[in-house]
Amino acid sequence: MSWFFEGTGLNITMGTTRAGTLRISGDGTQDCRPSAGDFNVLGLAAGLEGLFTINSAEATPFEYDVAGHGLKDFVDAKPHEPAVMIVYHSAASGLKAAIGADIVVPAAHMASMFAMAKLLIGRPDLRYVLTLEFFGLPEEGFSTDAPTLKQFSAKALLDRRPYFGREVTFNVLPAHRNK
């Protein structure tokens, strides 16, 4: 399954965390492309803002798994591979619902992504496309460790379960490309 996040150089920020590790954040559009499972995710995600944060693996777990949804354990299972956690943010306290992605990548990956993100900053003529491959979208009643759509989009934060994956692609492209 693939989830895409896209925006221009006006939608991206770069910096370091309190611990001094590199971080890239962005907002923009998002689009899910399920190949199987519960296609109702398309209705849930349609029109929602996409938010993402990419952290270097040297970051502390508190910096990338604030709510304790399991990204730390997923990172620890294969510390030399990228780790992706896709979450649903329900509308609350005047905030709109959104789809978010918390990503942790090895230092070498982060250095490459950071160099590409530098090209984007403040440039409306360039866009990023962040592609995440994840495990998920089982049909209701199908036995799997991946959350159902109902669990993914639960209203209560502590009842909500994210999707996890290991594939991350970050591309920089001209903002206006013929399709």
Secondary structure, DSSP 8 states (H G I E B T S, - for coil): -EEEEEEEGGGEEEEE-TTS-EEEEEEEEEEEE-SSS-TTHHHHHTT-EEEEEEEETTS-HHHH-TT-SSHHHHHHHSTTS-EEEEEEE--BTTB--EEEEEEEE-HHHHHHHHHHHHHHTT-TTEEEEEEEEEE----TT---SS--HHHHT-SSGGG---EEEEEEEEEEEESS---
